[in-house]
């Protein structure tokens, strides 16, 4: 297995097709490569590959992620879309381990999110989890602000100060996802 990182513009059409197949999100299944490159232009893709360059696991880093907390805006890299081609083989865990190390080496403040049923996986991968804090993040849906569907915030790499901000989130002290047009 080898760890590899690619910018969106450097992905081949075959890789894009495989990524979409692994993600299996119905509204994206017919996405063409050119649109994929535009849609995910501020992203980076992290892979575990086999010796024949087949994708064993994938994760996307979204560099367009900003939270507003107590009238200040904080930008993070957001880890999303972790999928392994085959379950229970260790590919996802190997990718998380390499990914976390890469974010630390590059000093990129990186967080992610998960549902409570995925806690054991991330605990096993030694990723710090802020339990039930993702629920305190509000997202704009139309004209309403609704709670995030995720349960937990995953800390891949961030400062102690920003971690404290997350720990202070509550139903009276929400964070708000800022979407860029």
C-alpha positions as CSV (number, residue, x, y, z in Angstrom):
1,X,0.0,0.0,0.0
2,X,1.1,3.5,-0.7
3,X,-0.2,6.9,0.5
4,X,-0.8,9.5,-2.2
5,X,-2.2,13.0,-2.4
6,X,-3.6,14.6,-5.6
7,X,-5.1,18.0,-6.3
8,X,-8.4,17.9,-8.1
9,X,-6.9,19.1,-11.4
10,X,-4.5,16.2,-11.4
11,X,-7.1,13.4,-11.1
12,X,-7.5,11.2,-14.1
13,X,-11.0,10.5,-15.5
14,X,-10.7,6.9,-14.4
15,X,-9.9,8.0,-10.8
16,X,-12.8,10.4,-10.8
17,X,-15.2,7.7,-11.9
18,X,-13.8,5.4,-9.2
19,X,-14.2,8.1,-6.5
20,X,-17.8,8.7,-7.5
21,X,-18.4,5.0,-7.5
22,X,-17.0,4.6,-4.0
23,X,-18.9,7.6,-2.7
24,X,-22.1,6.3,-4.2
25,X,-24.1,9.6,-3.9
26,X,-26.9,9.4,-6.3
27,X,-27.0,13.1,-7.3
28,X,-23.3,12.9,-8.1
29,X,-23.3,9.5,-10.0
30,X,-23.6,11.1,-13.4
31,X,-21.1,13.9,-12.8
32,X,-18.6,14.4,-15.6
33,X,-14.9,14.8,-15.0
34,X,-14.8,18.5,-16.0
35,X,-17.7,19.4,-13.7
36,X,-16.1,17.3,-10.9
37,X,-12.9,19.3,-11.2
38,X,-14.8,22.6,-11.0
39,X,-17.2,21.4,-8.2
40,X,-14.2,20.2,-6.0
41,X,-11.7,22.8,-7.2
42,X,-10.7,23.8,-3.6
43,X,-10.1,20.2,-2.5
44,X,-7.3,17.8,-2.3
45,X,-7.7,14.0,-2.5
46,X,-5.9,11.6,-0.2
47,X,-5.6,7.9,-1.2
48,X,-4.3,4.5,-0.1
49,X,-3.3,2.7,-3.3
50,X,-2.3,-0.8,-4.1
51,X,0.8,-1.7,-6.2
52,X,-1.2,-1.4,-9.4
53,X,-2.5,2.1,-8.4
54,X,-6.0,0.9,-7.6
55,X,-7.8,3.0,-5.0
56,X,-8.1,1.1,-1.7
57,X,-9.4,4.1,0.4
58,X,-10.1,7.8,-0.3
59,X,-10.7,11.0,1.7
60,X,-11.3,14.5,0.4
61,X,-10.0,17.7,2.1
62,X,-12.3,20.6,1.7
63,X,-10.3,23.9,2.0
64,X,-13.5,26.0,1.8
65,X,-14.8,25.4,5.3
66,X,-15.4,28.3,7.7
67,X,-17.2,28.4,11.0
68,X,-18.5,31.5,12.7
69,X,-18.1,31.2,16.5
70,X,-18.9,34.2,18.8
71,X,-18.7,36.8,16.0
72,X,-15.3,35.5,14.7
73,X,-14.7,33.4,11.6
74,X,-12.4,30.4,11.7
75,X,-11.3,28.6,8.6
76,X,-10.3,24.9,8.7
77,X,-9.5,22.1,6.3
78,X,-12.4,19.7,6.5
79,X,-11.8,16.0,6.1
80,X,-14.8,14.4,4.3
81,X,-15.8,11.4,2.2
82,X,-13.7,8.7,3.8
83,X,-14.5,5.5,2.1
84,X,-12.6,2.2,1.8
85,X,-13.0,0.0,-1.3
86,X,-13.2,-3.1,0.9
87,X,-14.5,-3.1,4.5
88,X,-12.5,-4.5,7.4
89,X,-9.2,-4.7,5.6
90,X,-7.5,-1.8,7.4
91,X,-7.3,0.5,4.3
92,X,-9.4,3.2,5.9
93,X,-7.5,3.1,9.1
94,X,-4.2,3.2,7.2
95,X,-5.4,6.2,5.3
96,X,-6.6,8.1,8.5
97,X,-3.2,7.4,10.1
98,X,-1.2,8.7,7.1
99,X,-3.6,11.6,6.6
100,X,-3.4,12.8,10.2
101,X,0.4,12.6,10.1
102,X,0.4,14.6,6.8
103,X,-1.8,17.4,8.3
104,X,0.4,17.6,11.3
105,X,3.6,17.8,9.2
106,X,2.1,20.5,6.9
107,X,0.6,22.3,10.0
108,X,-2.9,22.5,8.4
109,X,-5.7,22.9,11.0
110,X,-8.0,20.0,10.0
111,X,-11.3,18.8,11.5
112,X,-13.9,16.3,10.4
113,X,-17.3,15.1,11.6
114,X,-18.9,11.8,12.2
115,X,-22.1,10.1,13.4
116,X,-21.9,8.4,16.8
117,X,-21.8,4.9,15.3
118,X,-18.4,5.6,13.7
119,X,-16.8,6.6,17.1
120,X,-15.2,3.1,17.6
121,X,-13.4,3.4,14.2
122,X,-12.0,6.8,14.9
123,X,-11.1,5.9,18.5
124,X,-9.2,2.9,17.1
125,X,-7.4,5.3,14.7
126,X,-6.4,7.5,17.7
127,X,-8.3,10.5,16.4
128,X,-9.4,12.9,19.1
129,X,-13.2,13.1,19.2
130,X,-15.2,16.0,20.7
131,X,-18.4,14.0,21.5
132,X,-21.8,15.5,20.6
133,X,-20.2,18.9,19.7
134,X,-21.1,18.8,16.0
135,X,-24.7,19.1,17.0
136,X,-23.9,22.6,18.1
137,X,-23.0,23.6,14.5
138,X,-25.9,25.3,12.6
139,X,-26.2,25.1,8.8
140,X,-28.2,27.4,6.7
141,X,-31.1,25.5,4.9
142,X,-33.0,28.1,2.9
143,X,-33.9,30.8,5.4
144,X,-33.6,28.5,8.5
145,X,-30.6,27.5,10.6
146,X,-30.7,23.8,11.5
147,X,-28.4,21.6,13.6
148,X,-25.8,19.6,11.8
149,X,-26.7,16.0,11.2
150,X,-23.4,14.8,12.6
151,X,-22.8,14.0,16.2
152,X,-19.0,14.5,16.8
153,X,-16.2,16.8,15.8
154,X,-13.0,14.9,14.8
155,X,-9.7,16.7,15.5
156,X,-7.0,15.7,13.1
157,X,-4.8,18.7,13.8
158,X,-5.7,22.0,15.4
159,X,-4.5,24.4,18.0
160,X,-5.4,24.1,21.7
161,X,-7.1,27.5,21.4
162,X,-9.5,26.3,18.6
163,X,-10.1,23.0,20.4
164,X,-11.2,25.1,23.4
165,X,-13.6,27.0,21.2
166,X,-15.2,23.7,20.1
167,X,-15.4,22.5,23.7
168,X,-17.3,25.6,24.7
169,X,-20.0,25.1,22.1
170,X,-23.5,24.5,23.5
171,X,-27.1,25.0,22.7
172,X,-26.6,28.6,23.9
173,X,-23.3,29.0,22.1
174,X,-23.6,27.7,18.6
175,X,-21.2,27.7,15.7
176,X,-22.5,28.7,12.2
177,X,-21.3,27.2,8.9
178,X,-20.4,30.1,6.6
179,X,-21.0,29.1,3.0
180,X,-19.2,30.9,0.2
181,X,-21.1,31.8,-2.9
